[in-house]
Amino acid sequence: METKKVAIVGYNRIPFARINTAYADQGNQELLIAALNGLIDRYHLKGKLLGEVAGGAVIKHISESNLIRESVMNTSLDPATPACDLQQACDTGIEAAVYIGNKIALGQIESGIACGVEAMSNIPFESSPRLRKALLKANKEKSAFGKLKQLLSPKLKDWMPIPYKGQEPKTGLVMGEHTEITAKYYQISREEQDQLALKSHQNMAKAYDEGFFDDMISPAFGLDTDNNLRRDTSLEKLASLKPAFDKQNGTLTAGNSTPFTDGASAVLLASEEWAKANNLPILAYITFSEVAGIEYVENKHNLLLAPVFAADRMLKKAGMSLEDFDYYEIHEAFAAQVLATIKIWENDDLAKKFGLEKALGKIDRDKLNVKGGSLAAAHPFAATGGRIIGTLSKLLNEKGSGKGFISICAARGQGVTMILEK
């Protein structure tokens, strides 16, 4: 069976917002509907029956168990368009594109949307096990006395909500604490991290000024630009920030790490035939992708380094070197994680120590995150993959030809890489 080519034919996102700012009162569904409606309006999809919509949010309320389908039902797409939720931490958005792309390649569907959303301002609070059990038992009681007896059984501390901390269950450390270990292990300096962060903000500010995002972002809830972007930042300002995770000896700060963020993105994928029939230009093709996991409990510095393996396997399948690309889009969860990953890819000794045969090649830093990265745009977990795919596909379309490389790390020691071609 001959597989079909998977084309990227459209993209939209809403501006990303730092937690508890512009989208403080919106939930996952409201944000995702806004991103989907922007895509539908831009590409005239009203009333269209698509093959499938897939995506997710990393953190959801119980009421959002069918988030993507419910969101689709609240747009002007044909309500018969099927939809499903999937989740792989920060790789959710790009894995949704892999899922939809594979279905197109196999001929199961002709078109689909890969999407992701995160409403960190509205994350659910956890309750204690004792309180949860008491509430369930109280619900079963027939009498008011019986209900009251169950409700009085938890201790006062059990009634206190448990806020989200983002810790890795296997280590008890948050991602920033793991990345501090990574920075020390691979000797990534504070200055290097701040320089990468500065470049990210400078590149994104320039992209906004040049109008690059004009046909990629639809305003939502009164916001029309990413509000994490700092046009006036400098190395001096970044250097003045205190460490965020290791207060005494750390190098990770609020300036070279991504904040909790709200946002949503959506990518329209299709077969060549569907794109032609619907008069949509092909921006780029998804040609290769790879997912990898890594052990990070014993080797705590490894948490966000799984893309090292994913890239190695993908490049071998593609018959390419890391130097064969016109653009590189590497998710900037933390500047230190980006720099450590690149350091391993480029250094023979480190690559071999990591288990690779040799270094994968050099990355031209002038081709890296040329329109800004996550440190500037910020990082709504499940929406970042869509942002990156959309940005890279437009870059390749404007160039007219070429290849682009994507790398996205994720919690729980996972990572996805992808190649786009025009």
C-alpha positions in Angstrom: 0.0 0.0 0.0 1.4 3.4 -1.0 1.1 6.1 1.7 -0.2 9.6 1.0 1.8 12.7 1.6 0.8 14.7 4.7 0.4 18.4 4.0 0.2 21.3 6.4 -2.4 23.6 4.9 -3.4 25.9 7.7 -2.7 27.1 11.2 -4.1 29.4 13.9 -3.5 30.1 17.5 -4.7 32.7 20.0 -2.1 34.9 21.8 -0.5 33.1 24.7 -0.9 34.7 28.1 0.9 34.3 31.4 -1.1 32.6 34.1 -3.8 34.7 35.8 -3.6 37.6 33.3 -5.7 38.0 30.1 -7.4 34.5 30.3 -7.8 34.3 34.0 -11.5 33.6 33.7 -11.4 31.2 30.7 -11.2 27.4 30.8 -9.7 24.9 28.4 -12.9 24.7 26.3 -13.3 28.5 25.8 -9.6 28.9 24.8 -9.7 26.0 22.4 -13.0 27.1 20.8 -11.4 30.5 20.2 -8.4 28.9 18.4 -10.5 26.6 16.4 -12.9 29.3 15.3 -10.0 31.4 14.2 -8.8 28.5 12.0 -12.3 27.9 10.7 -12.8 31.6 9.7 -9.3 31.9 8.1 -9.6 28.9 5.9 -13.4 29.0 5.2 -14.1 25.7 7.0 -17.6 26.6 8.2 -19.9 23.6 7.7 -17.0 21.3 6.6 -17.0 17.7 7.6 -13.4 16.9 8.5 -11.9 13.4 9.0 -11.1 14.0 12.6 -9.9 16.5 15.2 -7.4 15.4 17.8 -5.7 17.1 20.6 -5.8 17.7 24.3 -4.8 19.5 27.4 -2.2 18.3 29.9 -4.4 19.4 32.9 -8.1 19.0 32.7 -11.1 19.1 35.0 -13.3 16.0 35.4 -16.0 17.8 33.4 -13.6 18.0 30.4 -13.3 14.3 29.8 -14.3 14.8 26.1 -12.7 18.2 25.7 -11.9 18.0 22.0 -15.3 16.6 20.9 -17.2 19.1 23.1 -15.1 22.0 21.7 -15.7 20.9 18.1 -19.5 20.7 18.8 -19.3 24.4 19.8 -17.7 25.5 16.5 -19.2 25.9 13.0 -17.6 22.7 11.8 -20.0 20.0 10.7 -21.1 18.5 14.0 -20.5 15.0 12.5 -16.8 15.7 12.6 -15.3 13.1 15.0 -12.8 14.1 17.7 -10.7 12.6 20.4 -8.5 13.5 23.3 -4.9 12.5 23.6 -2.2 13.6 26.0 1.6 13.3 26.2 2.6 16.2 28.5 4.3 19.0 26.5 4.4 16.7 23.4 0.6 16.7 23.2 0.3 19.1 20.3 2.9 17.6 18.1 1.7 14.0 18.9 -1.8 15.1 17.8 -0.2 16.1 14.5 1.5 12.7 14.2 -1.8 11.0 15.0 -3.8 13.0 12.4 -0.9 12.8 9.9 -0.6 9.0 10.2 -4.4 8.6 9.5 -4.0 10.8 6.4 -0.9 8.9 5.2 -2.8 5.6 5.5 -5.8 7.0 3.6 -8.2 6.6 6.6 -9.0 10.3 6.5 -8.4 13.1 4.0 -8.2 16.0 6.4 -8.0 16.8 10.1 -7.0 19.2 12.8 -4.3 18.7 15.4 -4.8 21.0 18.4 -3.8 21.7 22.0 -4.9 23.9 24.8 -3.9 24.8 28.3 -5.8 26.9 30.8 -3.4 27.0 33.7 -5.3 29.8 35.3 -8.2 27.4 35.8 -6.4 24.2 36.8 -8.3 21.9 39.3 -7.2 21.6 42.9 -6.7 18.1 44.3 -8.5 17.0 47.4 -7.1 14.7 50.1 -7.9 10.9 49.8 -9.7 11.0 53.2 -12.0 13.9 52.1 -12.8 12.3 48.8 -13.8 9.0 50.5 -15.9 10.9 53.0 -17.8 12.8 50.3 -18.4 9.6 48.4 -19.7 7.9 51.5 -21.9 10.9 52.4 -23.4 10.8 49.0 -24.6 7.3 49.6 -26.2 8.0 53.0 -30.0 8.3 53.2 -30.4 10.5 56.3 -29.1 13.9 57.0 -27.5 12.6 60.2 -25.6 9.9 58.2 -24.4 12.5 55.7 -23.3 14.8 58.5 -21.4 12.0 60.3 -19.4 11.2 57.1 -18.7 14.9 56.5 -17.3 15.3 60.0 -15.0 12.3 59.7 -12.1 14.1 57.9 -9.7 16.1 59.9 -9.4 19.9 59.3 -6.2 19.5 57.3 -8.1 17.1 54.9 -10.4 19.9 53.8 -7.5 22.0 52.5 -7.2 21.9 48.7 -3.9 20.6 47.3 -2.6 23.0 44.6 -0.8 21.8 41.5 2.9 21.6 41.9 4.0 19.9 38.7 6.3 17.5 40.4 7.6 14.3 38.8 5.9 11.5 40.8 9.0 9.3 40.6 11.4 11.9 41.9 9.4 14.5 43.8 11.2 17.2 41.8 9.6 19.8 39.6 10.9 20.3 36.0 13.0 23.3 36.9 14.8 21.4 39.7 15.6 18.6 37.3 16.9 21.1 34.7 19.1 22.8 37.4 20.8 19.3 37.7 21.1 19.2 33.9 22.7 22.6 33.8 25.3 21.7 36.4 25.9 18.2 34.8 26.6 19.6 31.4 28.2 22.9 32.6 25.7 25.2 31.1 26.5 28.7 32.3 24.0 31.4 33.5 25.3 33.7 30.8 24.7 31.2 28.0 21.1 30.7 29.2 20.4 34.4 29.4 21.8 35.0 26.0 19.5 32.4 24.5 16.5 33.9 26.3 17.4 37.4 25.1 17.7 36.2 21.5 14.3 34.5 21.8 12.6 37.8 22.8 14.5 39.8 20.2 13.6 37.4 17.4 9.9 37.3 18.4 9.7 41.1 18.7 11.2 41.5 15.2 8.8 38.9 13.8 5.8 40.8 15.3 7.2 44.1 13.8 7.6 42.5 10.4 4.0 41.2 10.4 5.0 37.5 10.4 2.2 36.6 12.9 -0.5 38.7 11.3 -2.1 35.7 9.5 -1.3 33.2 12.3 -2.8 34.6 15.4 -6.5 35.5 16.1 -7.2 37.9 18.9 -9.1 36.5 21.9 -10.7 37.9 25.0 -9.1 41.3 24.5 -5.6 40.1 23.8 -3.9 40.4 20.4 -0.2 39.6 21.2 1.7 37.2 23.4 1.9 39.0 26.7 5.0 37.2 27.9 7.1 38.9 25.2 9.6 41.4 26.8 10.7 43.9 24.1 12.8 45.8 26.6 14.7 42.9 28.2 18.5 42.9 28.1 21.4 40.8 29.4 21.7 43.2 32.3 18.0 42.8 33.3 18.2 39.0 32.9 21.4 38.9 34.9 19.7 40.7 37.8 17.1 38.0 38.3 17.5 35.6 41.2 17.6 31.8 40.8 14.1 30.3 40.8 14.8 26.7 41.8 18.2 26.4 43.5 18.2 29.6 45.5 21.8 29.3 46.5 23.7 28.0 43.5 21.2 27.9 40.7 21.4 29.4 37.2 17.7 29.0 36.2 15.6 32.1 36.6 12.2 33.4 35.7 14.0 35.0 32.7 15.5 31.9 31.2 12.6 29.5 32.1 9.1 29.5 30.8 6.2 30.5 33.0 2.9 28.8 33.5 0.8 29.9 30.5 -2.7 29.9 29.0 -3.2 29.4 25.3 -4.4 27.2 22.4 -3.3 26.4 18.9 -4.6 24.4 15.9 -3.0 23.0 12.8 -5.0 21.9 9.7 -3.5 18.8 8.0 -4.7 17.2 4.7 -3.9 15.0 1.8 -2.8 16.8 -1.4 -6.1 15.9 -3.1 -8.1 17.5 -0.3 -6.0 20.6 -0.3 -6.4 21.1 -4.0 -10.1 20.4 -3.9 -10.5 23.1 -1.2 -8.2 25.6 -2.9 -5.7 25.6 0.0 -2.0 26.1 -0.5 0.4 23.5 0.8 2.7 25.2 3.3 4.9 22.2 4.0 4.8 18.4 4.4 5.4 16.3 7.5 7.9 13.7 6.3 9.4 12.1 9.4 8.7 12.0 13.1 10.0 10.0 16.1 9.1 9.7 19.8 11.5 8.6 22.5 11.6 8.1 26.2 14.5 8.2 28.7 15.4 7.0 32.2 15.5 10.0 34.5 14.9 8.7 38.0 18.4 7.4 38.6 19.9 10.0 36.2 17.9 13.1 37.2 19.8 15.3 34.7 18.1 13.3 31.9 14.5 14.4 32.3 14.2 16.7 29.3 16.8 15.0 27.1 14.7 12.3 25.4 14.8 14.3 22.1 18.5 13.3 21.9 17.4 9.7 21.1 14.4 10.7 19.0 16.5 12.9 16.7 19.2 10.2 16.3 16.6 7.6 15.2 14.7 10.0 13.0 17.8 11.3 11.2 18.9 7.7 10.5 15.6 6.8 9.0 15.6 10.0 6.9 19.2 9.6 5.8 20.0 13.1 7.0 22.5 14.9 9.2 21.6 17.5 11.8 23.3 20.0 9.5 20.9 19.4 6.6 18.2 21.8 7.7 17.3 25.4 6.8 15.5 26.1 10.1 15.5 24.5 13.6 12.6 24.9 16.0 13.6 23.6 19.4 11.1 24.0 22.3 12.6 26.3 24.9 11.1 24.9 28.1 14.3 26.2 29.7 17.3 27.7 28.1 19.5 25.2 29.9 17.6 22.2 28.4 18.0 23.5 24.9 21.7 24.2 25.3 22.4 20.8 26.9 20.5 18.9 24.1 22.4 20.8 21.4 25.7 20.2 23.3 25.1 16.4 23.2 24.1 16.4 19.6 27.2 18.3 18.6 29.9 16.7 20.7 31.2 13.2 19.8 32.3 12.3 23.4 29.0 13.4 24.9 27.0 11.7 22.2 28.8 8.4 22.7 28.5 8.7 26.5 24.8 9.1 25.9 24.7 5.9 23.8 24.8 7.4 20.3 27.3 6.2 17.7 28.6 9.7 17.1 27.6 13.4 17.2 24.7 14.2 14.9 26.1 17.4 13.5 26.3 21.1 14.1 23.3 23.5 14.4 23.8 27.0 12.9 22.5 29.2 15.7 21.4 31.8 13.2 18.8 29.2 12.0 17.5 28.4 15.5 14.1 29.7 16.6 14.4 32.6 14.1 10.9 33.9 15.0 11.3 33.5 18.7 10.8 30.5 20.9 8.9 29.4 24.0 11.0 31.7 26.3 9.4 34.6 24.5 6.0 33.3 23.5 5.7 31.3 26.7 4.5 27.7 27.0 0.9 26.5 27.3 1.9 22.8 27.6 -0.4 21.2 25.0 -0.4 24.2 22.6 3.3 24.6 22.0 3.6 21.8 19.4 1.0 23.5 17.2 2.7 26.9 17.6 6.0 25.4 16.5 4.6 23.4 13.5 2.7 26.5 12.3 5.8 28.7 12.6 8.1 26.3 10.8 5.6 25.5 8.0 5.2 29.2 7.3 9.0 29.8 7.2 9.4 27.0 4.7 6.5 28.2 2.6 7.9 31.7 2.5 11.3 30.3 1.5 9.7 28.2 -1.2 11.7 25.1 -0.5 13.8 23.5 2.2 13.8 21.4 5.3 12.9 22.1 8.9 13.8 20.3 12.2 11.5 20.2 15.3 12.4 19.0 18.8 10.1 19.1 21.8 10.9 17.7 25.2 8.2 16.7 27.7 7.7 15.8 31.3 8.1 12.1 32.4 11.3 11.9 30.3 9.8 11.9 26.8 10.5 13.8 23.6 9.2 14.1 20.0 11.1 15.2 16.9 9.8 15.9 13.4 10.9 16.9 10.0 9.0 19.3 7.7 9.8 19.7 4.1 8.7 22.0 1.2 
